[in-house]
Amino acid sequence: MGKFLEKMGRKVAIVNIDPANENMEYTSTVDISELIKHDEVMTTYGLGPNGALMYCMEFLEKNVDWLISKVLNLKDHYLIFDCPGQVELYTHHKSVSNIVEKLGQNLIRLCSVHLVDSHHCSDPGKYLSALLLCTSTMLQLGLPHVNILTKLDQMKEFSDRLAFNIDFYTEVLDLKYLLEKLEEDRFMAKYKKLNEALVSLVEDYSLVSFLPLDISNQALLLQVKNAIDKASGYVFGGNEPHDVQTLLACAVGAVSETEKMSGIDDYL
């Protein structure tokens, strides 16, 4: 996405706040390893990978002024924060949400982009788990949120295990049909009441939907870019020229369902 935005003329800066990110496929402008190193924490305190990660994020929270000063020096840049992937940081831990809050207090407009592997669609239980995680993260972070269904190009590999069309998974359509599929699994059928309660929770909040993404598909990248620009407010405050029609279309999300799903079925 960074390269895609740079081709559009944006000055992009990547901020890596994942201390365990050892094999970065990009050059970060700001890196948490300048402040604290994950492997050194493991060695010094005898912690495992997850424990050391928690320690690093708590350390970053206590030293959030370091991060803020680095970010404020990049005022003319479009920032992409690369965050740790461990789910407990967004469901059972407050450091990330506290860091996000501090950044917001310094007038840094943010939105959360949650990436979900499309392989989750091949199993009703995994898909329900992804829906719960998205809902929990959206509530925990309290940010405008964009959920992305990634690796769409790999869906053909497990298309025979998809119970529904792609739009069922992206739009999170009537989940009673998902319950029916869960009941077909002898193990999952034992937890019918729990499954019903979890589905009801997701539907009651009605927050989650997904944008499909294949990074080699320029049209899908553009849809994702527009959604993020709208969520973050960049569409109104960025430095790019916009005609009124383009500005309003991006701002209100005026993309027809036909346009949104155009070509998606080709992935099956």
Order of alpha helices (4+ residues) and beta strands (2+ residues): alpha-beta-beta-alpha-alpha-alpha-beta-alpha-alpha-beta-alpha-beta-alpha-alpha-alpha-alpha-beta-alpha-alpha-alpha-alpha
